[in-house]
């Protein structure tokens, strides 16, 4: 009871000029917050954007693959944070159909960023617009990109690629229109012997994924060119046909491709029996498929001949014609 007057006096004095006192407290809080904020620093770096999708869809349009991240906090807290401990991502897993979608960029903290306070994180851009399409896979053939020429007097006669085709994953529209993939440049300049090299497969569209290690083995076969000559419209002759018979050949003419020294090729002239068929085994009428023989090409090599076999139709000669 004795304390009441003192307490009442304290309350009365406290209530005096209360608007001024409240304003002072608010200003003090503002000054505290401003001071606290003025001591915070900013740190900037970029991190890759992770796009989380339904397994049946893939991005079908270009988008920002790197996100600029701003960390705001106390200097001794934000600078030890590892860049790998800040992950930027957009979540599109709820979408199951192709189409255009927009999503907010979110941040996931881990490791050194988990216990840091105060810590403000902002992203640029804040939103991502993305076109999604159906995911498909397709075998695509590879084509070598060649540059330069072999050494004088040599040529590349053939080549192989292993693998010769790769599986490409990507959105339906892009993969469907893809007909081939090129390798990085392969230099043939000055080559005078066979060689092999592992070469990178070029992927000029980041929306496509090439399965495997992204390389193929290119093997080239280098040779000195050999002079060749094609001889056509050569009559095919019959040899050793029994005089009782007459015969017709189908086809009647052939073609030969020969190679060798240029002077021998220029001087070569086919003989009358250059292409012939041996009929010594025929002793009755009928149609026979027999091999065509080429002779008289000393010093030259036969590369190809057509036909290799011909049909010989054999008939008995007319007796009257025989007597005459």
WOPEPE-V606052 format. One record per residue. N is the residue number from 1. RES is the residue in one small letter. OMEGA is omega in whole degrees, 0 to 359 (NA if undefined). Layout:
N;RES;OMEGA  N;RES;OMEGA
//
This chain:
1;x;181  2;x;182  3;x;188  4;x;180  5;x;180  6;x;180  7;x;180  8;x;179  9;x;179  10;x;180  11;x;181  12;x;181  13;x;179  14;x;182  15;x;181  16;x;179  17;x;184  18;x;178  19;x;180  20;x;180  21;x;178  22;x;179  23;x;179  24;x;179  25;x;180  26;x;178  27;x;178  28;x;178  29;x;179  30;x;179  31;x;178  32;x;180  33;x;180  34;x;178  35;x;180  36;x;180  37;x;182  38;x;179  39;x;179  40;x;180  41;x;179  42;x;175  43;x;184  44;x;169  45;x;182  46;x;179  47;x;177  48;x;179  49;x;177  50;x;180  51;x;181  52;x;189  53;x;165  54;x;188  55;x;181  56;x;183  57;x;177  58;x;174  59;x;180  60;x;178  61;x;180  62;x;179  63;x;180  64;x;182  65;x;176  66;x;181  67;x;176  68;x;183  69;x;176  70;x;174  71;x;177  72;x;181  73;x;179  74;x;187  75;x;183  76;x;179  77;x;187  78;x;184  79;x;174  80;x;182  81;x;178  82;x;180  83;x;180  84;x;181  85;x;172  86;x;181  87;x;175  88;x;182  89;x;169  90;x;184  91;x;179  92;x;185  93;x;183  94;x;181  95;x;184  96;x;182  97;x;175  98;x;180  99;x;179  100;x;184  101;x;177  102;x;182  103;x;178  104;x;177  105;x;179  106;x;183  107;x;177  108;x;180  109;x;175  110;x;174  111;x;185  112;x;182  113;x;189  114;x;189  115;x;184  116;x;176  117;x;353  118;x;179  119;x;175  120;x;181  121;x;176  122;x;185  123;x;175  124;x;2  125;x;180  126;x;180  127;x;179  128;x;172  129;x;188  130;x;174  131;x;179  132;x;179  133;x;182  134;x;177  135;x;174  136;x;177  137;x;185  138;x;172  139;x;182  140;x;179  141;x;179  142;x;177  143;x;180  144;x;174  145;x;187  146;x;175  147;x;181  148;x;181  149;x;175  150;x;180  151;x;179  152;x;181  153;x;180  154;x;176  155;x;174  156;x;185  157;x;178  158;x;177  159;x;174  160;x;173  161;x;176  162;x;359  163;x;178  164;x;177  165;x;181  166;x;176  167;x;179  168;x;175  169;x;179  170;x;178  171;x;187  172;x;186  173;x;183  174;x;182  175;x;180  176;x;181  177;x;184  178;x;182  179;x;180  180;x;175  181;x;180  182;x;173  183;x;169  184;x;184  185;x;177  186;x;186  187;x;177  188;x;189  189;x;175  190;x;182  191;x;178  192;x;177  193;x;179  194;x;177  195;x;175  196;x;183  197;x;173  198;x;185  199;x;183  200;x;174  201;x;183  202;x;175  203;x;185  204;x;180  205;x;182  206;x;178  207;x;179  208;x;178  209;x;178  210;x;178  211;x;180  212;x;184  213;x;175  214;x;179  215;x;175  216;x;179  217;x;176  218;x;178  219;x;181  220;x;179  221;x;186  222;x;181  223;x;168  224;x;180  225;x;180  226;x;179  227;x;180  228;x;177  229;x;175  230;x;178  231;x;183  232;x;177  233;x;180  234;x;179  235;x;178  236;x;184  237;x;175  238;x;178  239;x;175  240;x;176  241;x;179  242;x;184  243;x;178  244;x;188  245;x;167  246;x;187  247;x;173  248;x;183  249;x;175  250;x;1  251;x;184  252;x;182  253;x;180  254;x;181  255;x;179  256;x;174  257;x;182  258;x;178  259;x;180  260;x;180  261;x;186  262;x;181  263;x;178  264;x;179  265;x;181  266;x;184  267;x;187  268;x;175  269;x;182  270;x;176  271;x;182  272;x;180  273;x;181  274;x;174  275;x;186  276;x;178  277;x;180  278;x;182  279;x;185  280;x;181  281;x;182  282;x;178  283;x;178  284;x;178  285;x;177  286;x;177  287;x;184  288;x;173  289;x;188  290;x;180  291;x;174  292;x;183  293;x;176  294;x;181  295;x;176  296;x;179  297;x;182  298;x;179  299;x;180  300;x;182  301;x;177  302;x;179  303;x;181  304;x;175  305;x;177  306;x;357  307;x;174  308;x;176  309;x;178  310;x;180  311;x;179  312;x;178  313;x;187  314;x;177  315;x;175  316;x;179  317;x;177  318;x;184  319;x;180  320;x;178  321;x;181  322;x;179  323;x;180  324;x;NA
//
